[in-house]
């Protein structure tokens, strides 16, 4: 029987990552390639589609070379990556708008206006407090009218890459279900574009791609790109899923009541549920369609949480001759055993504002520091602030789904290497946290979808569960949790009370 291998392509903000996996979850080859971005002024973050696509080609070509004579075993190529953004292309797949992710905040005035008019529809119908494509569509159409007229389809970045690699007709452009919530344009319960929301925005649905399941075979690798990549032409291109949803699948978060905490650039908690109950009271939760049809994740992310930690270590802790990995290891060692509350130092780590509930006025803050505090105290307080933000979201999930009793949280992402932070989360939430014996669960989740799409893995849930192995377990501690929850209430109050000061500061 011929060996089956799968190429998973993760379309990240800073890097394209590619891994080749066999059916047992072993990684046979891997590579990464940086993605260029342009930041000409505050709030502007641009990535050109052609340059991003070139990075994809270079990255896949790299792993192809590592495979030597095994390229004939490639059963499918599948995709994962950024879940929030906007891209408009013409009928020939030429990039008109550039890829505009959530870090490109020029659209925020339009988001603010739309939230006033469609706030409840976005949450109850589209499933989000943080629509991206909806306001970016209005922003681009208003401020770039002549360029806007050239657009044939509005896409996510994965749909663009798949369309190019498969040389698809523009009318065959796709978006898989995992992405539709954060567009703000869909009816997530029905899995279709919302006529009500699109009509309110003046957007004809013919400009939107077809919504498909995550295991959908979108097309086949075109001969021209097969030659460039050193692969056989005709390899099936499977839709895959956004990185958050693919990570949930790869971590076995496939049964109601399970939770995943992705401690990454955009940290997120995702709770598996059978139905969607909007968080009207606090608006801390969105919903994402699971890779398993008919199921959902109620979810909360802190925009740029991991980016903030990276920024802090890079600018205030790392030595000039030290690599970032070593700097993180050093500061993680320095915070071991630090008292709860960082010795009287509290922070708000939302440097880019709050996503859920949406609030672009909030910014970063430290308060209570004096001459005794060192960089590690500031870092520790950032970890506490993100812990409290996620604990508030888990509290909303417990309130909305009391029968599910979310009791265990599986941790994935780079933050899984921080014992202090994981224990902090367990204590604050009162839930057991576990880490897994598996890296790159998002790419592995995408591979499960690819295998299911081409008939190698017949059952998504059973396949996902069969590969899960727990590494470490962190039990919540009652005494420490009680202290953390006092700080959590103070953090929650600070978000409200400090808002007017941030607003005034930005208007000076």
Buried (B, 14 or more C-beta within 10 A) or exposed (E): EEEBBBBBBBBBBEBBBBBBBBBEBEBBBBBBBEBEBEEEEEEBBBBBBEBBBBBBBBBBBBBBEEBEEBBEBBBBBBBBBBBBBBBBBBEEBEBBBBBBBBBBBBBBBBBBEBBEEBBEBBBBBBBBBBBBBBBBBBBBBEEBEEBBEBBBBBBBBBBBBBBBBBBBEBEBBBBBBBBBBBBBBBBBBEBEBBEEBBEBBEBEEEBBBBBBBBBBBBBBBBEEBBEBBEBEEEBBBBBBBBBBBBBBBBBBBBBBBBBBBBBBBBBBBBBBBEEBBBBEEBBBBBBBBBBBEEBBBBBBBBBBBBBBBBBBBEEEBBEEEEEEEEBBEBBBEBBEEBEBBBBBBBBBBBBBBBBBBBBBBBBBBBEBBEEEBEEBBBBBBBBBBBBBBBBBBBBBBBBBBEEBEBBBBBBBBBBBBBEBBBBBBBBBBBBBBBBBEBEBBBBBBBBBBBBBBBEBBEEBBEBBEEBBEEEEEBEBBEEBBEBBBEBBEEBBEBBEEBBEEBEEEEEE
